Amino acid sequence: MSDNLLSASRVITDKVAENISRVEELAYEIRVREVMTSQVITMHPNDTMQTVLETFRQARISGAPVLEEGNLIGLVSIEDLIRCLLNQDLAAPVHQYMTPNPVVVKGDDSVIEALKVFVSKKYGRLPVVDGTGHLIGIITKGDITRGLLRALERDYQSEEVRRYRASHLFEDIESERTSLILRYNIKQGDFEHGGEASAKIKRALLRLGAPPQIARRCGIAVYEAEMNLIIHTTEGGVIRAEIEPHQISIDVYDYGPGIRDVELAMQPGYSTASEKVREMGFGAGMGLVNIKRCVDWMKLESEWGKGTRLRMKIYLPPPHTHSKGEALAVT
């Protein structure tokens, strides 16, 4: 487990968020109950430490919850057993050496919460309880590592299946011209969902086998256009992307308020964004400039009071110039 993932006090800044790995993301998504050991060997407070020694040896475990009448009252570990052995006190009852009132995690907690406890308390294992406080399992850092690896494997396999299905989407379709059209309605002022359309288009291109550089260029261009709809329009607008073997055509349009001076709008740094939007970190006036850098052709048309239409094209290299596995499925 990486130090970054286990750092309970880590501050998630925008810069850090850009570099969060899938493992770290999964630590927030996976629940403790998904990775814990549910078949738990338990001890009774009146069992002898000799019994603990034999149980640990036979079951090959290093810790066990202590239950009395079904209630969790302690935790006995290999460290406790070592203290007992040093004292030559194997006949002593478990309750003399166990850790009473152990720290627990809930089954519905995210794995990151268990990791925080492991880091702050330096424990090797944690009892897992349900909402009523009853023991349902035990979790170790090893359980978390194995759980994350399984989740990563499922992620990989699922993505491979999606990529395969996408890349074979048009195999049995016969036509003179086949294309895939993606359409998204963008709401004015909806910063919460800003960037979702561009991310979905980029993901679709990658699954269809587009070169990563092409997908990135398209993603940036659509993102800038998407944010323009959110920031500058009165009612939002529409993004329409048509994917063909030789090109990606993107059409972005809205119905108001339009642009007074298209030539001026194309200048770096020019923006009509409000102060409120600028305080949020948007509206720096580089949107159209960035779009122009990322596409092979663009045309901006606008009529003040009626709306704006932005058309873009990114040309795709012939299939034989793609590396293995990089050929768009559309034919």
Buried (B, 14 or more C-beta within 10 A) or exposed (E): BEEEBBEEEEEEEEEEEEEBEEBBEBBEEBBBBBBBBEEBBBBBBEBBBBBBBEBBEEEEBEBBBBBBEEEBBBBBBBEBBEEBEEEEBBEBBBBEBBBEEBEBBBBEBBBBBBBBBBBEEEBBBBBBBEEEEEBBBBBBBEBBEEBBEBBBEEEEEEEEEEBEEBBEBBEEEEEEEBBBEBEBEBBBBEBEEBBBBBEBBBBBBBBBBBBEEBBBBBBBBBBBBBBBBBBBBEBBBBBBBBBBBEBBBBBBBBBBBBBEEBEEBBEEEBBEBEEEBBEEEBBBBBBBBBBBEBBEEBEBEBBEEEBBBBBBBBEBEEEEEBEEEBBBBBB
